[in-house]
């Protein structure tokens, strides 16, 4: 799995998050993403590069254009890691509450 920190950093930008949401619905090329987000094609390409490096999306050439899709397994594994962190936080919070009660 990709590094959780890299995934979170990649998703911390609003435009990249919007691109991810669009790609979860359908595969799109840079031009399609640009039109739907209102961001230039050059900027979309830069955002996709960051998402690709984090392992979140991948591109597949179809004719003249590369169409991008979400690597859903990466998102799923990241969600499991976040759940583990949540459990640890809850367990630690519970133990602190119990100590205060005593």
KOLMISE-843147 format. One record per residue: residue in one letter; x, y, z negated of N, C-alpha, C in turn. Coordinates in steps of 0.05 Angstrom, whole numbers. Last residue first. Layout:
<r a, <X, Y, Z>, <X, Y, Z>, <X, Y, Z>>
...
This chain:
<r x, <-220, 146, -778>, <-209, 133, -802>, <-197, 153, -821>>
<r x, <-232, 178, -735>, <-254, 170, -752>, <-244, 159, -778>>
<r x, <-184, 184, -709>, <-195, 207, -722>, <-217, 200, -742>>
<r x, <-179, 133, -687>, <-159, 142, -707>, <-170, 166, -723>>
<r x, <-221, 132, -650>, <-221, 114, -673>, <-202, 122, -695>>
<r x, <-202, 170, -614>, <-227, 175, -629>, <-229, 157, -654>>
<r x, <-158, 145, -594>, <-154, 170, -609>, <-179, 176, -626>>
<r x, <-182, 102, -568>, <-164, 96, -591>, <-159, 122, -607>>
<r x, <-210, 129, -528>, <-224, 114, -549>, <-207, 109, -573>>
<r x, <-167, 149, -498>, <-186, 167, -510>, <-202, 154, -532>>
<r x, <-145, 101, -480>, <-129, 119, -497>, <-147, 139, -511>>
<r x, <-188, 82, -449>, <-178, 66, -472>, <-162, 83, -491>>
<r x, <-192, 123, -411>, <-214, 117, -429>, <-205, 101, -454>>
<r x, <-142, 119, -386>, <-150, 144, -400>, <-172, 139, -419>>
<r x, <-146, 68, -366>, <-125, 74, -385>, <-132, 99, -401>>
<r x, <-188, 75, -330>, <-191, 56, -352>, <-170, 62, -374>>
<r x, <-164, 111, -295>, <-188, 119, -309>, <-192, 101, -334>>
<r x, <-124, 80, -273>, <-117, 104, -288>, <-140, 113, -306>>
<r x, <-156, 43, -246>, <-138, 34, -267>, <-130, 58, -285>>
<r x, <-180, 77, -209>, <-197, 64, -229>, <-180, 54, -252>>
<r x, <-136, 90, -178>, <-149, 111, -193>, <-167, 100, -215>>
<r x, <-127, 40, -155>, <-107, 52, -172>, <-119, 74, -189>>
<r x, <-174, 35, -125>, <-169, 16, -146>, <-148, 27, -166>>
<r x, <-167, 76, -88>, <-189, 78, -107>, <-185, 58, -130>>
<r x, <-124, 55, -60>, <-120, 80, -75>, <-142, 83, -96>>
<r x, <-149, 12, -34>, <-128, 7, -54>, <-123, 32, -71>>
<r x, <-185, 42, -2>, <-195, 23, -22>, <-174, 18, -43>>
<r x, <-150, 70, 32>, <-168, 84, 14>, <-178, 67, -9>>
<r x, <-127, 26, 57>, <-110, 44, 42>, <-127, 60, 22>>
<r x, <-170, 4, 84>, <-157, -12, 62>, <-139, 6, 45>>
<r x, <-181, 41, 124>, <-199, 38, 100>, <-187, 23, 77>>
<r x, <-152, 82, 159>, <-143, 56, 148>, <-158, 53, 122>>
<r x, <-191, 114, 208>, <-183, 112, 180>, <-174, 84, 173>>
<r x, <-167, 135, 272>, <-186, 121, 255>, <-174, 119, 227>>
<r x, <-161, 171, 333>, <-153, 166, 306>, <-175, 152, 290>>
<r x, <-138, 165, 399>, <-161, 166, 381>, <-152, 157, 353>>
<r x, <-102, 199, 446>, <-100, 182, 422>, <-125, 186, 406>>
<r x, <-114, 201, 517>, <-117, 212, 490>, <-112, 190, 469>>
<r x, <-114, 178, 566>, <-97, 201, 562>, <-96, 210, 533>>
<r x, <-129, 114, 545>, <-126, 131, 568>, <-106, 153, 562>>
<r x, <-119, 114, 481>, <-141, 105, 499>, <-141, 124, 523>>
<r x, <-76, 97, 429>, <-79, 110, 455>, <-101, 97, 471>>
<r x, <-92, 107, 363>, <-91, 86, 384>, <-95, 101, 410>>
<r x, <-68, 123, 297>, <-77, 130, 324>, <-73, 108, 344>>
<r x, <-91, 122, 230>, <-73, 113, 251>, <-85, 120, 277>>
<r x, <-90, 148, 162>, <-102, 145, 189>, <-81, 133, 208>>
<r x, <-60, 139, 115>, <-90, 142, 114>, <-103, 138, 141>>
<r x, <-6, 141, 110>, <-18, 115, 116>, <-49, 116, 116>>
<r x, <21, 187, 106>, <10, 176, 80>, <-3, 149, 85>>
<r x, <29, 197, 159>, <52, 191, 142>, <44, 179, 115>>
<r x, <-24, 210, 174>, <-11, 185, 185>, <13, 177, 167>>
<r x, <-32, 258, 148>, <-49, 236, 141>, <-37, 209, 151>>
<r x, <8, 288, 174>, <9, 284, 145>, <-8, 260, 137>>
<r x, <-13, 286, 227>, <14, 276, 221>, <17, 270, 191>>
<r x, <-61, 312, 221>, <-61, 284, 227>, <-34, 271, 221>>
<r x, <-42, 365, 214>, <-57, 352, 192>, <-57, 321, 196>>
<r x, <-20, 373, 265>, <-3, 374, 241>, <-16, 360, 217>>
<r x, <-66, 369, 297>, <-43, 350, 301>, <-25, 349, 276>>
<r x, <-94, 413, 278>, <-105, 387, 274>, <-83, 366, 277>>
<r x, <-60, 454, 299>, <-63, 450, 269>, <-74, 423, 263>>
<r x, <-67, 446, 353>, <-40, 444, 342>, <-42, 439, 312>>
<r x, <-122, 456, 360>, <-112, 429, 364>, <-84, 425, 352>>
<r x, <-150, 497, 306>, <-136, 493, 332>, <-125, 464, 334>>
<r x, <-214, 484, 279>, <-186, 488, 274>, <-171, 483, 301>>
<r x, <-266, 468, 278>, <-261, 496, 284>, <-231, 504, 279>>
<r x, <-282, 416, 272>, <-272, 430, 248>, <-268, 460, 253>>
<r x, <-298, 401, 323>, <-316, 397, 300>, <-308, 412, 275>>
<r x, <-254, 413, 355>, <-280, 425, 361>, <-299, 423, 337>>
<r x, <-215, 380, 332>, <-211, 409, 334>, <-238, 423, 337>>
<r x, <-234, 329, 341>, <-231, 339, 314>, <-229, 369, 313>>
<r x, <-231, 329, 397>, <-256, 326, 384>, <-256, 335, 355>>
<r x, <-175, 335, 404>, <-193, 355, 415>, <-220, 353, 401>>
<r x, <-155, 288, 379>, <-148, 314, 369>, <-168, 335, 378>>
<r x, <-209, 239, 377>, <-183, 249, 387>, <-179, 277, 375>>
<r x, <-240, 193, 331>, <-240, 218, 347>, <-211, 224, 356>>
<r x, <-285, 144, 307>, <-258, 150, 317>, <-259, 175, 334>>
<r x, <-332, 162, 255>, <-325, 153, 282>, <-296, 160, 289>>
<r x, <-336, 169, 200>, <-360, 164, 216>, <-354, 153, 243>>
<r x, <-285, 178, 183>, <-299, 156, 170>, <-325, 149, 185>>
<r x, <-272, 224, 209>, <-261, 199, 219>, <-274, 174, 206>>
<r x, <-297, 262, 177>, <-305, 258, 204>, <-296, 231, 215>>
<r x, <-267, 256, 129>, <-295, 251, 129>, <-306, 246, 158>>
<r x, <-216, 271, 149>, <-220, 244, 139>, <-250, 237, 139>>
<r x, <-226, 325, 159>, <-218, 307, 181>, <-223, 278, 173>>
<r x, <-235, 342, 107>, <-256, 344, 126>, <-251, 326, 150>>
<r x, <-184, 335, 86>, <-206, 320, 74>, <-230, 320, 94>>
<r x, <-156, 371, 116>, <-149, 343, 119>, <-172, 326, 108>>
<r x, <-180, 418, 97>, <-183, 411, 125>, <-177, 382, 129>>
<r x, <-165, 418, 42>, <-193, 417, 50>, <-197, 409, 79>>
<r x, <-115, 377, 14>, <-121, 399, 32>, <-150, 396, 42>>
<r x, <-106, 330, -12>, <-111, 354, -29>, <-117, 379, -12>>
<r x, <-93, 286, 15>, <-121, 292, 13>, <-127, 317, -2>>
<r x, <-38, 284, 9>, <-49, 287, 36>, <-78, 296, 35>>
<r x, <-34, 275, -46>, <-24, 300, -35>, <-36, 305, -7>>
<r x, <-56, 223, -48>, <-70, 245, -62>, <-60, 272, -51>>
<r x, <-17, 195, -19>, <-45, 196, -10>, <-60, 219, -23>>
<r x, <28, 203, -50>, <28, 213, -23>, <0, 215, -12>>
<r x, <11, 176, -97>, <17, 204, -98>, <17, 217, -70>>
<r x, <8, 123, -79>, <-16, 137, -87>, <-12, 167, -88>>
<r x, <41, 99, -22>, <44, 111, -48>, <19, 128, -55>>
<r x, <7, 46, 12>, <21, 71, 12>, <22, 82, -17>>
<r x, <17, -24, 0>, <0, 0, 0>, <18, 25, 0>>
